[in-house]
Amino acid sequence: MKLDTLTKIENFDVQKNIISQIRDLINLKNLEPGDKLPSERMLSEKFGVSRGNVRLAIQKLEFYGLLNSIPQSGTFVANIGVIAMNGMIADILRLEDPEFKSLVETRILLELKTSRLAALRRTDVDLSLMKEALEAYEAKVLNNEDAVQEDLLFHLAIAKACGNSTMNTLMLMITPQIITNFEKYHVCDSSLAKSGIEEHRAIFEAIKSNDPQLAKKKMKDHFKVLYQYCYNA
């Protein structure tokens, strides 16, 4: 566990260093919007890092809208001014790897909204995906098996049903770290998992009935333990 943590911190620092060097390269070369960056191979050689780390740094800057990657063509500076770009990269470099508590808080805020929107926008296909995840969760819990992944698949199905691609993307981004940390912080023991069956059913029925207020309430009830952890820890 300690080695994994150190590796994660080191990788996070490498990403920051590469982003900083990409910023310096853009400024040094006076690259304009639409100008092409050197290839991943060239950047990895110039910065003395792996191509994989360069790719991850580029993907992060692309996520924030600062770079555009076009298949078979390369990576280009986005249509944003130099001052704004430098300011945004400075903010990105100040970001910390999110702690579990901040992930939980973000998840609660997101899911109260996604459950409400899902009740208004869900389709029959969405309901089918939710029901499938719910049944998989129930089967594992009743068989005394770890059902953390099935639990989160149910919630991801709700996020998809909300019809907001940005919210869905944010849920997909934070889910892997939540799965990793659930067991570490003991927030999902067997007794909570069993009570989660009825709570999941209640959320599902509210969404199925197109009742946004009830869906939000049932989601809030479901997050009671996580809410206490987040705000009373």
C-alpha positions in Angstrom: 0.0 0.0 0.0 2.8 2.4 0.9 4.7 1.7 -2.3 1.5 2.2 -4.3 0.9 5.6 -2.6 4.5 6.7 -3.3 4.2 5.6 -7.0 0.9 7.5 -7.3 2.5 10.7 -5.9 5.5 10.4 -8.1 3.3 9.9 -11.2 1.2 12.9 -10.2 4.4 15.1 -9.9 5.6 13.8 -13.3 2.4 14.9 -14.9 2.7 18.4 -13.4 6.3 18.7 -14.6 5.3 17.7 -18.1 2.4 20.2 -18.2 4.7 22.9 -17.0 7.2 22.1 -19.7 4.5 22.1 -22.4 3.5 25.6 -21.2 7.1 26.8 -21.4 7.5 25.3 -24.9 4.3 27.1 -26.1 5.6 30.4 -24.7 9.2 29.9 -25.9 8.1 29.1 -29.5 5.4 31.7 -29.4 2.9 29.1 -30.6 -0.4 30.6 -31.8 -3.9 29.0 -31.7 -3.9 26.2 -34.3 -0.1 25.7 -34.2 1.1 22.1 -33.9 3.0 20.7 -31.0 6.0 18.3 -31.5 5.0 14.7 -31.6 4.7 12.6 -28.4 8.0 10.9 -29.2 9.8 14.2 -29.6 8.3 15.6 -26.4 9.2 12.4 -24.5 12.8 12.7 -25.6 13.0 16.4 -25.0 11.5 16.1 -21.5 13.3 12.8 -20.6 10.0 11.0 -19.7 8.0 8.2 -21.2 5.6 8.6 -24.1 2.8 7.3 -21.9 3.3 10.1 -19.4 3.4 12.7 -22.2 0.2 11.3 -23.6 -1.5 11.6 -20.2 -0.4 15.2 -19.8 -1.7 16.0 -23.2 -5.0 14.3 -22.5 -5.3 16.4 -19.3 -4.7 19.7 -21.1 -7.1 18.5 -23.8 -9.8 17.8 -21.2 -9.4 21.4 -20.0 -9.7 22.7 -23.6 -6.1 23.9 -23.9 -5.0 21.5 -26.6 -6.8 19.7 -29.5 -5.6 16.2 -30.6 -6.6 15.2 -34.1 -6.1 11.5 -35.1 -3.4 11.1 -37.8 -2.6 14.8 -37.6 -1.2 15.6 -34.2 -1.8 17.9 -31.3 -2.6 21.6 -31.7 -2.8 24.7 -29.5 -6.5 25.5 -28.8 -8.1 28.7 -29.8 -7.5 30.6 -26.5 -5.3 33.6 -25.7 -1.8 33.2 -24.2 -2.7 35.0 -21.0 -5.8 32.9 -20.5 -3.8 29.7 -21.3 -1.0 30.5 -18.9 -3.5 31.4 -16.1 -5.4 28.2 -16.6 -2.3 26.0 -16.6 -1.1 27.8 -13.5 -4.4 26.8 -11.9 -4.1 23.2 -13.1 -0.6 23.0 -11.6 -1.9 24.1 -8.3 -4.5 21.3 -8.3 -3.9 18.5 -5.8 -4.7 14.8 -6.3 -8.2 14.6 -4.8 -8.6 13.1 -1.3 -11.3 10.5 -0.7 -13.4 13.0 1.3 -13.4 15.5 -1.6 -14.4 12.7 -4.0 -17.3 11.7 -1.8 -18.5 15.3 -1.5 -18.4 15.7 -5.2 -20.2 12.4 -5.8 -23.0 13.4 -3.4 -23.5 16.7 -5.1 -23.5 15.2 -8.6 -25.8 12.3 -7.8 -28.5 14.4 -6.1 -28.7 16.2 -9.4 -28.3 13.2 -11.7 -31.1 11.3 -9.9 -33.4 14.2 -10.3 -32.6 14.6 -14.0 -32.8 10.9 -14.6 -36.4 10.8 -13.4 -37.2 13.5 -15.9 -35.2 12.2 -18.9 -34.7 8.4 -18.5 -35.6 6.1 -21.3 -36.7 2.4 -21.3 -33.2 1.5 -22.2 -31.9 3.4 -19.2 -34.3 1.7 -16.9 -33.1 -1.7 -18.3 -29.5 -0.9 -17.6 -30.3 0.3 -14.0 -32.4 -2.8 -13.3 -29.6 -5.1 -14.6 -27.0 -3.4 -12.4 -29.4 -3.5 -9.4 -30.1 -7.2 -9.8 -26.3 -7.9 -10.1 -25.8 -5.9 -6.9 -28.5 -7.8 -5.0 -27.2 -11.2 -6.1 -23.7 -10.5 -4.9 -24.8 -8.9 -1.6 -27.1 -11.8 -0.8 -24.3 -14.2 -1.6 -22.0 -12.2 0.8 -19.7 -11.1 -2.0 -18.1 -7.7 -2.5 -20.5 -5.7 -4.6 -18.8 -2.3 -4.7 -18.4 -2.4 -8.5 -22.0 -3.4 -9.0 -23.1 -0.6 -6.7 -21.2 2.0 -8.7 -22.4 0.5 -12.0 -26.0 1.2 -10.8 -25.1 4.8 -10.0 -23.3 5.2 -13.4 -26.4 4.0 -15.1 -28.3 6.8 -13.4 -25.7 9.3 -14.5 -26.1 8.1 -18.1 -29.9 8.4 -17.8 -29.7 12.0 -16.6 -28.9 13.1 -20.2 -26.1 15.5 -19.3 -22.8 14.4 -20.8 -20.7 16.6 -18.6 -22.1 15.1 -15.4 -21.8 11.6 -16.8 -18.1 12.3 -17.7 -17.4 13.7 -14.2 -18.9 10.5 -12.6 -16.8 8.3 -14.9 -13.7 10.3 -13.8 -14.1 10.0 -10.1 -15.5 6.4 -10.0 -12.1 4.5 -10.3 -10.7 6.4 -7.3 -13.9 5.8 -5.3 -13.7 2.1 -5.9 -10.0 2.0 -4.9 -10.7 3.8 -1.6 -14.0 2.3 -0.5 -12.4 -0.6 1.3 -9.6 1.5 2.7 -12.0 3.8 4.5 -14.5 1.1 5.5 -17.5 2.9 4.2 -19.2 -0.1 2.6 -19.5 -3.0 5.1 -21.9 -5.9 4.7 -24.7 -4.4 6.8 -24.6 -1.2 4.7 -24.6 -3.3 1.5 -27.8 -5.2 2.6 -29.6 -2.0 3.5 -28.4 -0.6 0.1 -30.6 -3.1 -1.7 -33.8 -1.5 -0.5 -32.4 2.0 -1.0 -31.4 1.2 -4.6 -34.8 -0.2 -5.2 -36.5 3.0 -3.9 -34.3 5.1 -6.1 -35.0 3.0 -9.1 -38.8 3.1 -8.5 -38.8 6.9 -8.1 -36.9 7.3 -11.4 -39.1 4.8 -13.1 -42.2 6.8 -11.9 -40.7 10.0 -13.3 -40.8 11.6 -9.9 -37.7 13.9 -9.7 -38.2 15.2 -6.1 -38.7 11.7 -4.7 -35.7 10.4 -6.7 -33.5 13.1 -5.2 -34.9 12.4 -1.7 -34.3 8.7 -2.0 -30.7 9.3 -3.2 -30.1 11.6 -0.3 -31.4 8.9 2.1 -29.1 6.4 0.4 -26.1 8.7 1.0 -26.8 9.3 4.7 -23.7 7.4 5.9 -21.4 8.9 3.3 -22.9 12.3 4.0 -22.1 11.9 7.7 -18.5 10.8 6.8 -18.0 13.7 4.5 -19.4 16.5 6.8 -18.7 15.1 10.3 -15.3 13.6 9.8 
